[in-house]
Amino acid sequence: MDFDLTPPIGVGPLRIGMPRQSANTALDSLRDLSAVSESDRPGQHVFRPSGLMISIHCTRDMLEAVELGRPSARTDRVVFRGLDVFEIPARELVQRMGEYTSIEADPDDPASFIASDLLLSLWHPFAADDEPDEEQGYFFNSVLLARPGYYDTPAQAAERLEQSS
């Protein structure tokens, strides 16, 4: 199954800003009932048979972010504008995404990249991504899609709040 990332709207039936109960129902709809994982936690995350982890983050009874973890089998794909975010080497994916939007390394974590205009971030366990045999560093392991302001510092959040008043 393909999971198309559509920032800042959402992915599949999960829509940023939807009420928590609707998000729980949408998350449940992504569970494969023929192979329910013992690791599933209703209202938190599901693991599909491919190993793809889908996690929701709610605050104030609203879906704030969706995180997807790299599957171990290719039966599920996570796609952004035709780019398979878990099958394209990390360095190449950042370069190709840079054709669509500004994407930069997180200054606090060089293994993370943030496309703040899209409210999208990518992570792998370490920044050394030159060795194709070391999948954990060569490919991204998770992608997070979030609500506007999710990455704001406290000062930016205060400024955003003041602008909306």
MIDOSE-1310 file (N, C-alpha, C; in nm, 2 decimals, decimal comma, always signed):
residues 165
mdfd	+0,08/-0,12/+0,00/+0,00/+0,00/+0,00/+0,09/+0,12/+0,00; +0,05/+0,22/-0,08/+0,13/+0,35/-0,08/+0,06/+0,45/+0,02; +0,15/+0,51/+0,10/+0,10/+0,62/+0,19/+0,16/+0,75/+0,14; +0,08/+0,83/+0,08/+0,12/+0,96/+0,02/+0,12/+1,07/+0,12
ltpp	+0,24/+1,13/+0,15/+0,25/+1,24/+0,24/+0,20/+1,37/+0,17; +0,11/+1,43/+0,22/+0,05/+1,56/+0,17/+0,06/+1,67/+0,27; +0,18/+1,72/+0,29/+0,20/+1,82/+0,39/+0,13/+1,95/+0,35; +0,07/+2,03/+0,44/+0,05/+2,00/+0,58/-0,08/+1,93/+0,61
igvg	-0,15/+1,87/+0,51/-0,28/+1,81/+0,53/-0,27/+1,68/+0,61; -0,19/+1,59/+0,57/-0,18/+1,46/+0,64/-0,13/+1,35/+0,55; -0,17/+1,23/+0,59/-0,13/+1,11/+0,52/-0,24/+1,01/+0,53; -0,29/+0,96/+0,41/-0,40/+0,87/+0,41/-0,52/+0,93/+0,48
plri	-0,59/+0,85/+0,57/-0,71/+0,91/+0,63/-0,68/+1,00/+0,75; -0,55/+1,01/+0,79/-0,51/+1,09/+0,90/-0,49/+1,23/+0,86; -0,57/+1,32/+0,91/-0,56/+1,46/+0,87/-0,52/+1,55/+0,99; -0,42/+1,63/+0,97/-0,37/+1,71/+1,08/-0,48/+1,81/+1,12
gmpr	-0,51/+1,82/+1,25/-0,61/+1,90/+1,30/-0,74/+1,83/+1,33; -0,75/+1,70/+1,29/-0,88/+1,63/+1,31/-0,89/+1,60/+1,46; -1,01/+1,58/+1,51/-1,03/+1,55/+1,65/-0,96/+1,41/+1,69; -0,92/+1,40/+1,81/-0,85/+1,28/+1,86/-0,93/+1,15/+1,83
qsan	-1,06/+1,15/+1,85/-1,14/+1,03/+1,83/-1,14/+0,99/+1,68; -1,15/+1,09/+1,60/-1,15/+1,06/+1,45/-1,01/+1,01/+1,41; -0,90/+1,07/+1,47/-0,77/+1,02/+1,45/-0,75/+0,88/+1,49; -0,81/+0,84/+1,61/-0,80/+0,70/+1,66/-0,87/+0,61/+1,56
tald	-0,99/+0,65/+1,51/-1,06/+0,57/+1,41/-0,98/+0,55/+1,28; -0,92/+0,66/+1,24/-0,84/+0,66/+1,11/-0,72/+0,57/+1,13; -0,65/+0,58/+1,24/-0,54/+0,49/+1,27/-0,58/+0,35/+1,27; -0,69/+0,32/+1,34/-0,74/+0,18/+1,34/-0,77/+0,13/+1,20
slrd	-0,81/+0,21/+1,11/-0,84/+0,17/+0,97/-0,72/+0,13/+0,89; -0,60/+0,17/+0,94/-0,47/+0,14/+0,88/-0,42/+0,00/+0,93; -0,48/-0,05/+1,03/-0,43/-0,18/+1,08/-0,48/-0,29/+0,99; -0,39/-0,39/+0,97/-0,42/-0,51/+0,89/-0,48/-0,61/+0,98
lsav	-0,61/-0,63/+0,97/-0,68/-0,72/+1,07/-0,64/-0,86/+1,05; -0,58/-0,90/+0,94/-0,53/-1,04/+0,92/-0,40/-1,06/+0,99; -0,33/-0,96/+1,03/-0,20/-0,97/+1,09/-0,18/-0,86/+1,20; -0,26/-0,86/+1,30/-0,25/-0,75/+1,40/-0,12/-0,78/+1,49
sesd	-0,04/-0,67/+1,50/+0,08/-0,68/+1,58/+0,05/-0,67/+1,73; +0,13/-0,74/+1,80/+0,12/-0,73/+1,95/+0,17/-0,60/+2,00; +0,25/-0,53/+1,92/+0,30/-0,40/+1,95/+0,20/-0,28/+1,93; +0,09/-0,31/+1,86/-0,01/-0,21/+1,84/-0,06/-0,15/+1,97
rpgq	-0,08/-0,02/+1,97/-0,14/+0,05/+2,09/-0,25/+0,14/+2,04; -0,37/+0,11/+2,06/-0,48/+0,19/+2,01/-0,47/+0,34/+2,05; -0,49/+0,43/+1,96/-0,48/+0,57/+1,99/-0,33/+0,62/+1,99; -0,24/+0,53/+1,97/-0,10/+0,57/+1,97/-0,03/+0,53/+1,84
hvfr	-0,02/+0,39/+1,81/+0,05/+0,35/+1,69/+0,01/+0,21/+1,65; +0,03/+0,18/+1,52/+0,00/+0,05/+1,47/+0,13/+0,01/+1,39; +0,15/-0,12/+1,38/+0,25/-0,18/+1,30/+0,19/-0,27/+1,19; +0,21/-0,24/+1,07/+0,16/-0,32/+0,96/+0,25/-0,44/+0,93
psgl	+0,20/-0,54/+0,87/+0,28/-0,66/+0,84/+0,42/-0,63/+0,77; +0,42/-0,52/+0,70/+0,55/-0,48/+0,64/+0,65/-0,43/+0,74; +0,61/-0,41/+0,86/+0,70/-0,35/+0,96/+0,68/-0,19/+0,97; +0,60/-0,14/+0,87/+0,57/+0,01/+0,88/+0,50/+0,04/+1,01
misi	+0,56/+0,14/+1,08/+0,50/+0,19/+1,20/+0,43/+0,32/+1,17; +0,30/+0,33/+1,21/+0,23/+0,46/+1,19/+0,19/+0,50/+1,33; +0,23/+0,62/+1,37/+0,21/+0,67/+1,50/+0,14/+0,81/+1,50; +0,05/+0,83/+1,59/-0,02/+0,96/+1,59/+0,02/+1,03/+1,72
hctr	+0,02/+1,17/+1,71/+0,05/+1,25/+1,83/-0,06/+1,35/+1,84; -0,13/+1,35/+1,95/-0,24/+1,44/+1,97/-0,22/+1,53/+2,09; -0,26/+1,65/+2,08/-0,25/+1,75/+2,19/-0,38/+1,83/+2,19; -0,43/+1,86/+2,31/-0,55/+1,93/+2,32/-0,66/+1,87/+2,23
dmle	-0,67/+1,74/+2,24/-0,77/+1,66/+2,17/-0,77/+1,68/+2,02; -0,66/+1,70/+1,96/-0,64/+1,73/+1,82/-0,52/+1,66/+1,76; -0,53/+1,60/+1,64/-0,41/+1,54/+1,58/-0,31/+1,65/+1,54; -0,19/+1,64/+1,60/-0,09/+1,74/+1,58/+0,02/+1,69/+1,48
avel	+0,05/+1,56/+1,48/+0,15/+1,50/+1,40/+0,13/+1,35/+1,37; +0,18/+1,31/+1,26/+0,18/+1,17/+1,22/+0,33/+1,13/+1,19; +0,37/+1,02/+1,25/+0,51/+0,97/+1,22/+0,50/+0,83/+1,16; +0,58/+0,81/+1,06/+0,59/+0,68/+1,00/+0,73/+0,63/+1,01
grps	+0,74/+0,50/+1,05/+0,87/+0,44/+1,06/+0,90/+0,34/+0,95; +1,02/+0,33/+0,90/+1,06/+0,26/+0,79/+1,02/+0,11/+0,79; +0,95/+0,06/+0,69/+0,91/-0,08/+0,69/+1,03/-0,17/+0,65; +1,02/-0,29/+0,69/+1,12/-0,39/+0,66/+1,09/-0,46/+0,53
artd	+0,97/-0,45/+0,48/+0,93/-0,51/+0,35/+0,87/-0,41/+0,26; +0,89/-0,42/+0,14/+0,85/-0,32/+0,04/+0,70/-0,33/+0,01; +0,62/-0,40/+0,08/+0,47/-0,40/+0,05/+0,40/-0,27/+0,09; +0,46/-0,19/+0,17/+0,41/-0,06/+0,20/+0,52/+0,04/+0,17
rvvf	+0,48/+0,15/+0,10/+0,57/+0,26/+0,07/+0,52/+0,39/+0,12; +0,61/+0,48/+0,16/+0,58/+0,61/+0,20/+0,64/+0,70/+0,10; +0,55/+0,78/+0,04/+0,58/+0,86/-0,08/+0,56/+1,01/-0,06; +0,65/+1,09/-0,11/+0,64/+1,24/-0,11/+0,67/+1,28/-0,25
rgld	+0,57/+1,33/-0,32/+0,58/+1,38/-0,46/+0,65/+1,27/-0,55; +0,61/+1,15/-0,54/+0,67/+1,04/-0,62/+0,80/+0,99/-0,57; +0,86/+1,04/-0,46/+0,98/+1,00/-0,40/+0,95/+0,90/-0,28; +1,00/+0,78/-0,29/+0,99/+0,68/-0,18/+1,09/+0,72/-0,07
vfei	+1,04/+0,78/+0,04/+1,12/+0,84/+0,14/+1,21/+0,73/+0,21; +1,17/+0,61/+0,21/+1,25/+0,51/+0,28/+1,34/+0,42/+0,19; +1,32/+0,43/+0,06/+1,40/+0,35/-0,04/+1,51/+0,43/-0,11; +1,50/+0,56/-0,11/+1,60/+0,65/-0,17/+1,71/+0,68/-0,06
pare	+1,84/+0,66/-0,09/+1,94/+0,70/+0,00/+1,92/+0,84/+0,06; +1,94/+0,85/+0,19/+1,91/+0,98/+0,26/+1,97/+1,10/+0,20; +2,09/+1,10/+0,16/+2,16/+1,21/+0,10/+2,09/+1,25/-0,03; +2,06/+1,15/-0,11/+1,99/+1,17/-0,24/+1,85/+1,23/-0,22
lvqr	+1,78/+1,17/-0,12/+1,64/+1,22/-0,10/+1,64/+1,37/-0,06; +1,74/+1,41/+0,03/+1,75/+1,55/+0,07/+1,77/+1,64/-0,05; +1,86/+1,59/-0,14/+1,89/+1,67/-0,26/+1,77/+1,68/-0,35; +1,70/+1,57/-0,37/+1,58/+1,57/-0,46/+1,47/+1,65/-0,40
mgey	+1,45/+1,64/-0,27/+1,34/+1,72/-0,20/+1,38/+1,87/-0,21; +1,50/+1,90/-0,21/+1,55/+2,04/-0,22/+1,50/+2,10/-0,35; +1,47/+2,02/-0,45/+1,41/+2,08/-0,57/+1,27/+2,14/-0,55; +1,20/+2,09/-0,45/+1,06/+2,13/-0,42/+1,06/+2,24/-0,31
tsie	+1,15/+2,23/-0,21/+1,14/+2,31/-0,09/+1,27/+2,32/-0,02; +1,28/+2,41/+0,07/+1,40/+2,43/+0,15/+1,40/+2,31/+0,25; +1,51/+2,24/+0,26/+1,53/+2,13/+0,36/+1,67/+2,14/+0,41; +1,68/+2,14/+0,55/+1,81/+2,17/+0,61/+1,83/+2,07/+0,72
adpd	+1,96/+2,04/+0,75/+1,99/+1,96/+0,87/+1,95/+2,04/+0,99; +1,90/+1,96/+1,09/+1,86/+2,02/+1,22/+2,00/+2,06/+1,29; +2,01/+2,18/+1,33/+2,14/+2,22/+1,40/+2,17/+2,14/+1,53; +2,06/+2,09/+1,59/+2,08/+2,02/+1,71/+2,10/+1,87/+1,69
dpas	+2,07/+1,82/+1,57/+2,08/+1,68/+1,54/+2,11/+1,66/+1,39; +2,24/+1,64/+1,36/+2,28/+1,64/+1,22/+2,22/+1,51/+1,15; +2,16/+1,42/+1,22/+2,10/+1,31/+1,15/+1,95/+1,34/+1,11; +1,90/+1,46/+1,15/+1,76/+1,50/+1,12/+1,76/+1,61/+1,02
fias	+1,66/+1,61/+0,93/+1,65/+1,71/+0,83/+1,50/+1,76/+0,84; +1,49/+1,89/+0,83/+1,36/+1,95/+0,84/+1,33/+2,04/+0,72; +1,21/+2,01/+0,66/+1,15/+2,10/+0,56/+1,05/+2,18/+0,63; +1,09/+2,29/+0,69/+0,99/+2,36/+0,78/+0,88/+2,42/+0,70
dlll	+0,90/+2,46/+0,57/+0,78/+2,51/+0,50/+0,68/+2,41/+0,47; +0,72/+2,28/+0,48/+0,62/+2,17/+0,46/+0,58/+2,11/+0,59; +0,64/+2,14/+0,70/+0,61/+2,08/+0,83/+0,64/+1,93/+0,82; +0,76/+1,90/+0,76/+0,80/+1,76/+0,74/+0,94/+1,75/+0,79
slwh	+0,97/+1,64/+0,86/+1,10/+1,61/+0,90/+1,14/+1,46/+0,88; +1,27/+1,44/+0,86/+1,32/+1,31/+0,83/+1,43/+1,28/+0,93; +1,44/+1,15/+0,97/+1,55/+1,12/+1,07/+1,61/+0,98/+1,03; +1,74/+0,97/+1,06/+1,80/+0,84/+1,06/+1,90/+0,84/+1,18
pfaa	+1,94/+0,72/+1,24/+2,00/+0,72/+1,37/+2,14/+0,79/+1,37; +2,21/+0,80/+1,26/+2,33/+0,87/+1,27/+2,36/+0,94/+1,13; +2,44/+1,04/+1,13/+2,46/+1,13/+1,02/+2,55/+1,06/+0,91; +2,64/+0,97/+0,95/+2,73/+0,91/+0,85/+2,65/+0,82/+0,75
ddep	+2,63/+0,88/+0,64/+2,54/+0,80/+0,54/+2,61/+0,77/+0,41; +2,74/+0,74/+0,42/+2,82/+0,71/+0,30/+2,83/+0,56/+0,28; +2,79/+0,47/+0,37/+2,80/+0,33/+0,36/+2,67/+0,26/+0,32; +2,65/+0,22/+0,20/+2,52/+0,16/+0,16/+2,49/+0,03/+0,24
deeq	+2,59/-0,04/+0,29/+2,56/-0,17/+0,36/+2,51/-0,14/+0,50; +2,52/-0,01/+0,55/+2,47/+0,03/+0,68/+2,34/+0,10/+0,66; +2,23/+0,02/+0,65/+2,10/+0,08/+0,62/+2,05/+0,18/+0,71; +2,08/+0,17/+0,84/+2,03/+0,26/+0,94/+2,08/+0,40/+0,92
gyff	+2,20/+0,42/+0,86/+2,25/+0,55/+0,84/+2,24/+0,59/+0,69; +2,22/+0,49/+0,61/+2,22/+0,52/+0,46/+2,08/+0,57/+0,42; +1,98/+0,52/+0,48/+1,84/+0,55/+0,45/+1,77/+0,62/+0,57; +1,67/+0,70/+0,55/+1,60/+0,75/+0,66/+1,51/+0,64/+0,73
nsvl	+1,50/+0,65/+0,86/+1,42/+0,56/+0,94/+1,28/+0,61/+0,98; +1,26/+0,74/+0,98/+1,13/+0,79/+1,01/+1,11/+0,92/+0,94; +0,98/+0,95/+0,92/+0,93/+1,08/+0,87/+0,82/+1,12/+0,95; +0,82/+1,25/+0,98/+0,71/+1,31/+1,06/+0,65/+1,43/+0,99
larp	+0,51/+1,43/+0,99/+0,43/+1,53/+0,92/+0,36/+1,60/+1,03; +0,36/+1,73/+1,04/+0,30/+1,80/+1,16/+0,22/+1,92/+1,12; +0,16/+1,97/+1,23/+0,07/+2,09/+1,22/+0,16/+2,22/+1,21; +0,11/+2,33/+1,15/+0,18/+2,45/+1,15/+0,22/+2,49/+1,30
gyyd	+0,35/+2,53/+1,31/+0,40/+2,57/+1,44/+0,46/+2,46/+1,52; +0,45/+2,34/+1,48/+0,50/+2,22/+1,55/+0,65/+2,24/+1,58; +0,73/+2,29/+1,49/+0,87/+2,30/+1,51/+0,91/+2,44/+1,58; +0,81/+2,52/+1,61/+0,84/+2,65/+1,66/+0,92/+2,64/+1,80
tpaq	+1,01/+2,74/+1,81/+1,08/+2,76/+1,94/+0,97/+2,83/+2,03; +0,99/+2,84/+2,16/+0,90/+2,91/+2,24/+0,88/+3,06/+2,20; +0,99/+3,12/+2,15/+0,98/+3,26/+2,10/+0,89/+3,26/+1,98; +0,91/+3,17/+1,89/+0,84/+3,16/+1,76/+0,69/+3,14/+1,79
aaer	+0,66/+3,05/+1,89/+0,52/+3,02/+1,92/+0,46/+3,14/+1,98; +0,53/+3,22/+2,06/+0,47/+3,34/+2,12/+0,44/+3,44/+2,01; +0,53/+3,45/+1,91/+0,51/+3,54/+1,80/+0,39/+3,50/+1,71; +0,38/+3,37/+1,69/+0,27/+3,31/+1,61/+0,14/+3,34/+1,68
leqs	+0,13/+3,32/+1,81/+0,02/+3,35/+1,89/-0,02/+3,50/+1,88; +0,08/+3,59/+1,89/+0,05/+3,73/+1,89/+0,00/+3,77/+1,75; +0,05/+3,71/+1,64/+0,01/+3,74/+1,51/-0,14/+3,70/+1,48; -0,18/+3,59/+1,55/-0,31/+3,54/+1,53/-0,42/+3,61/+1,61
s	-0,37/+3,69/+1,71/-0,47/+3,77/+1,79/-0,52/+3,89/+1,73
